[in-house]
Amino acid sequence: MLRSIFMAVLLVAAGCLTACGDAGQQDKTALEAASRTLSPADGDLAAVYDRSCRSCHTIAATAAPLTGDTAAWAERLDKGMNTLVDNVINGFGGMPPFGMCMDCDPAQFEALIHFMAEGK
């Protein structure tokens, strides 16, 4: 009898943990889908974003912060814009130097960071 109760409690706990994992995945999937719909309003910036940023910042599997994921970007923005622009120029983690935009200047990088962090 006691063993049956223990097994029932384990099954309920496992079900709760599985549900929590699914919710997290659903949130990430929703953020990923939303990131793919975003584009800078400025046409020139949108062209740079499309050729240099979109391929990583709209795919969760890359581990790059998704465009529009304000929570993921908040901790990065806390480092300061100078640090973020420096990370883009020099490369950081899986991001290559210049974020695949060799002809971008620091002002463009800053504008792209703002766009990706805010999603607008």
C-alpha positions as CSV (number, residue, x, y, z in Angstrom):
1,M,0.0,0.0,0.0
2,L,2.7,2.4,1.0
3,R,4.7,1.5,-2.1
4,S,1.6,2.3,-4.3
5,I,1.3,5.7,-2.7
6,F,5.0,6.4,-3.2
7,M,4.7,5.4,-6.9
8,A,1.7,7.6,-7.4
9,V,3.5,10.6,-5.9
10,L,6.5,10.0,-8.1
11,L,4.3,9.8,-11.2
12,V,2.6,13.1,-10.3
13,A,5.9,14.8,-9.7
14,A,7.3,13.5,-12.9
15,G,4.3,14.8,-14.8
16,C,4.7,18.2,-13.2
17,L,8.3,18.4,-14.2
18,T,7.5,17.3,-17.7
19,A,4.8,20.0,-18.0
20,C,7.2,22.6,-16.8
21,G,9.8,21.7,-19.4
22,D,7.1,21.8,-22.1
23,A,6.0,25.3,-21.0
24,G,9.6,26.5,-21.2
25,Q,10.0,25.0,-24.7
26,Q,6.7,26.5,-25.8
27,D,7.8,29.9,-24.6
28,K,11.1,29.6,-26.5
29,T,9.3,28.4,-29.6
30,A,6.9,31.3,-29.4
31,L,9.8,33.8,-29.0
32,E,11.6,32.3,-31.9
33,A,8.5,32.5,-34.1
34,A,7.9,36.1,-33.1
35,S,11.6,37.0,-33.7
36,R,11.2,36.0,-37.3
37,T,8.4,38.5,-37.9
38,L,10.5,41.5,-36.8
39,S,12.4,43.8,-39.0
40,P,13.8,47.4,-38.5
41,A,11.6,50.1,-39.8
42,D,14.6,51.8,-41.4
43,G,15.2,50.2,-44.8
44,D,19.0,50.5,-44.7
45,L,19.2,49.0,-41.2
46,A,16.7,46.3,-42.2
47,A,19.0,45.3,-45.1
48,V,22.0,45.0,-42.7
49,Y,19.9,43.0,-40.2
50,D,18.7,40.7,-42.9
51,R,22.1,39.9,-44.2
52,S,24.1,39.9,-41.0
53,C,21.9,39.3,-37.9
54,R,18.7,37.5,-38.8
55,S,20.3,34.1,-39.4
56,C,21.4,33.7,-35.8
57,H,19.1,36.0,-33.8
58,T,15.9,34.3,-35.0
59,I,17.0,30.7,-34.2
60,A,17.0,29.6,-30.6
61,A,19.3,26.7,-31.3
62,T,22.2,29.2,-32.0
63,A,22.0,30.3,-28.4
64,A,22.2,33.9,-29.6
65,P,19.6,36.2,-27.9
66,L,16.5,36.2,-30.0
67,T,15.4,39.5,-31.5
68,G,12.7,40.9,-29.4
69,D,13.4,38.7,-26.4
70,T,13.6,41.6,-23.9
71,A,14.5,39.3,-21.0
72,A,17.5,37.8,-22.7
73,W,18.7,41.2,-23.9
74,A,18.2,42.9,-20.5
75,E,21.2,41.1,-18.9
76,R,23.3,42.0,-21.9
77,L,22.2,45.7,-21.9
78,D,23.2,45.8,-18.2
79,K,26.8,45.5,-19.4
80,G,26.5,48.8,-21.2
81,M,26.4,49.7,-24.9
82,N,30.1,50.2,-25.2
83,T,30.7,46.6,-24.0
84,L,28.1,45.2,-26.4
85,V,29.5,47.1,-29.4
86,D,33.0,45.9,-28.4
87,N,31.7,42.3,-28.2
88,V,30.3,42.7,-31.7
89,I,33.5,44.2,-33.2
90,N,35.8,41.6,-31.6
91,G,33.4,38.6,-31.6
92,F,32.0,37.1,-28.5
93,G,31.0,33.5,-27.7
94,G,29.7,32.0,-31.0
95,M,29.4,35.4,-32.7
96,P,32.1,36.1,-35.2
97,P,33.9,39.4,-35.2
98,F,31.8,42.2,-36.7
99,G,28.8,40.0,-36.4
100,M,29.2,39.1,-40.1
101,C,29.0,42.8,-41.1
102,M,32.5,43.9,-42.1
103,D,31.3,47.2,-43.5
104,C,29.2,48.3,-40.4
105,D,30.3,51.1,-38.2
106,P,29.8,51.3,-34.4
107,A,26.7,53.5,-34.8
108,Q,25.0,50.8,-36.9
109,F,25.9,48.1,-34.4
110,E,24.4,50.2,-31.7
111,A,21.2,50.7,-33.7
112,L,21.0,47.0,-34.5
113,I,21.5,46.1,-30.8
114,H,18.7,48.5,-29.8
115,F,16.4,47.0,-32.4
116,M,17.1,43.4,-31.5
117,A,16.8,44.2,-27.7
118,E,13.5,46.0,-28.2
119,G,12.1,44.2,-31.2
120,K,11.0,47.6,-32.7
